[in-house]
Amino acid sequence: CRKDQSPNLSYQRQKGLYHILNAANKEEADVLLLPELSIPVSWLPFMAAHSRRKQIALIFGLEHWVLDERAYNILVEMLPYNTDENYKSSMLVFRVKNYYAPKEIELLHTLRLRAGAPKPKKQRYHLIRWKNVSFATYNCFELANIEHRALFKSKLDILFACVWNRDVNYYQHITESAARDLHCYVAQSNTSHYGGSCVLQPSRSSISNKIYVKGGENHCILTTTLDIKALREAQYRSFRDNNDIIKHNPPGFDYDALLERA
């Protein structure tokens, strides 16, 4: 986002992205979750076309989009679907980050830029229902707001989080808390430089991590299958049997909200 430098659009970076996208296609993934600030703004049309052609949902953060000396940190959701005429299409959803991390604001100030965060009354989150799955996405430091994390209590099957942060232990505690408090799956993608990418489920601690990545240098994806039906079935029952891995519903769980998801 610097005026004196161009974005990194090198062949090497493109090659890394192609590798990830092709790997997701090979694994027949329904959703590919990428970190915050991971995709250059100029690659947005390519990502949209890929989502439409391959019918894969893409969730990622754009690199800072600078307008009038303000740097906007934007979260993107690309949700593919087939039209009534059986044409492939994809809906694009954009949202500006509600809370910029202190270090992010400090970095932008050193580059003579201001953070483009919305005013409190205009802060928004999206509750999305796609292919019979209810989910919401959070952008890094937004997860640190406990009230905003609780906005969709009982309403989510999955919480997706795009982050770019070196304090992986801090975010691990937050995501573990979210999985239990919101009683849903939590999927987080962080840059491989730091690690901490994970998929959690609201179960006992020994098996709550379906995926947890320490970090590395190469580009790769890890996949797992989320049993949405089993999650809802467990949530609907007021008891658990020995075969259940899902923990009991938290206090105040809204069964009416569950029925709206089912």
N, C-alpha and C positions, 0 to 999 in steps of 0.2 A: 504493500500500500504506500510505498515511498515514491515521491515524485521524481527522485533522482535515479530510480532503478525500475526495471521492468519485471513483471512477474516471471517466475521460473516456469517456462513452457518448454523445457528441454525435451529432447527425444528420450532421454533416460527416464525422466519423470513420466512421460506418456507411456513408455514401455511398462513401467511399474503398475500404472493404472490399468492398462490393457490386461496385464497378467492377473490382477485381482478380479476384474470383471469376467474374464474368461473362466477363471477358476470357479466363480460363483455360478456361472452358467453350467459348467460341467457338473457341479454338485446339485444342480436343479434347485437352487435356493429360491425361496419366495421373497425374502427380504435381504438386502445387503446393507449393513450399517457401517458407516465410515466415520472417522473422527471429526471433531470441530476444525474449521479452517483448513480442510484437506483438499478442496477442489478450487482451482482458479475460476474467476468469474467468467472468463472467455470460453471455458469448457462446458458451461451450462447447457448450451444447445446439444452438444454431443451426448451429455449424460441423459438429457430428456429423450433423445432419439434412441439411445440404448435401452432405456426403461420401456419405451413403447414397443420396440422391435422384439426384445427378448421377454417382455411381460414379467419383469422383475421390479419389485419396489426398491427404490434407492433412498436412503436417508443419510444426509451428510451436511457438513458445514462448509459454506463458501468462504474463501479468503476475504478479508475485509474489502467491502465495496465502498470506495471513497467518493462522496459527493459533497461539494461545498465545504471542504475541510473537515467533514465528519466521516468517521469510519464505521460502517454498519456491519455488524457481525450477524450473518443471516443463516438460519437453519432451513434446509430444503427437504421436502418430502415429495417424492415422485411415485405416484400410485397408479399402476397400469390397470387397464380394463378393456373389455371388448364392447363396442357399441351395439345397438340393436341390429345394425346391418352387418355385424360380425367384423367390423374394422377394428384394428388394434389402435389403442390410444393410451394416453397417460395424463393424469391430472397432477399439476404442479402446485404445491402449497409452500408459501414462504412465510417466515416469521423472524422478526428482528429480536435479537437477544435482549431479554429484560434486565439482566444484571451482568455487567462487565466485571471481571475479577480486578482487584486492586492493581495487580501486576500488569494486567492488560491495559488498564487506563494509564498507568505510568509509562508503559512502552509507547502508547499512542501519543502521549504528551511530548515525549522526547522526539517524536517525528512531526511535531507541530500539528497534531490532529486531535480532534475531540471524539469521544465515544458517542455513537449514534443511538444510545439507549432511549426507549420511549419513556414518557413521563408515567408516573405510577398509575394514573387513571386510564392510561391507554395501553397498559401492559396486557398481553394476551397469551393464552395457551390454547392449543387445539386438542379437542377430543375427537379422534378419528375412528370411524368404523369402516373397515375395508375387508372384504372377503370373510365377513362374519367374525372378525376379530376387532376388539376395541383396544385402542392404544393411544398413548400420548408421548410426545418427545420433549426432552429437556436439553438445554444447551449449557453444558459445563457448570459454571458457577451458579446457575439457576437452581441446581440441586441443593445448594446450601441453604435455601430458604425453606424452612420446615413447613410454613403455611402454604407455600406454593406447591410443595410436594404433595400435600394432603388434599389439594383441590379435587382430585379425581378418586378419592377413597371409595372403594367398592365398585368403581366404574371401569376398571382396567383389567384386561388380560395380560398386557405387556406394557412396561415403561421402557422406552428407548432413550438412551443418553449418548450424546456426542460430546466428547471432552478432548481437551488438549492440555494436560496438566501433569507436572512431575510428581505431585504429592499423591501418589497412588494409594497410600494407606488411608489418607483422609477420605478419598472417594470410595474406597472399599467399604469403610464403615458406613458411609451414607447409603450406598447401594444395598448393602445387607439390611440396613434398617428399613429402607423403602420396600424391599421384597417382603419383609414381615409385616410392616405397618399397613401397607397398601394391599398386601396379600395377592401379589401378582408376580409374574416373571419380570425380571429386570435384565436388559441387555445394554451393555456399555461398550463403546469403542473409543479407545485412546490410541495415540500414536505409538508405534512399536518402539520408538526411542525410550519411552518411559514404561511401557507395559500397563497392566491393570485392565486390559480388555476382558470382559467377563459376561457370562450369562448365569443368572441366579434364579433359584426357585424358592418359594416359601415353604421350605421343609426343614428338617433338623440339620444342624450345622455340618455334620459329617458328610452330607450329600447335597448341600445347598448349592455348591458350585458345579454347574453343568459344564462350564468352560471358565478357565482362568489362565491368562497369559502373562508370563513374567516380562516379556519384551524380547526384542531381537533386532537384527539388521536387515533381514530379507523380507520381501513382500509376500504375504500369504494370507489365506483366510482359514478360519475354523468354523465348522458348522455343527449344529445340533438341532434336534427336533423338539418342539414345544407342544406338549399335549394339552391343548386348550380345553378340549372336552373333559379330560380327567380333572383339570383344575376346577372347572365349573361344577362338575359332579360332586367333588369333595366339598366345595363351598356351599352347595345346596343342602347337604346333609348336616344335621346338628351333632353328629358323632363321627368318630373315626374308627376303622377296624385295623387289624394288624397289617393288612396289605397296603394301607394308605401311606404315602410318603409326604403328602401335603399336610402341613400343620393345621391345627384348629383355627377357625376364623378369629380375627382379633376382636376385642370389644367394640361394639358400635357398628359392626359390619351391617351394611344395608342390603337386605335380601331383595327388596324391590329393584334396586340398581342391578343386582345380579340377573333378575328376570328380564330386564331390558337388554342385557347382553346376550342372553341365551336364545 
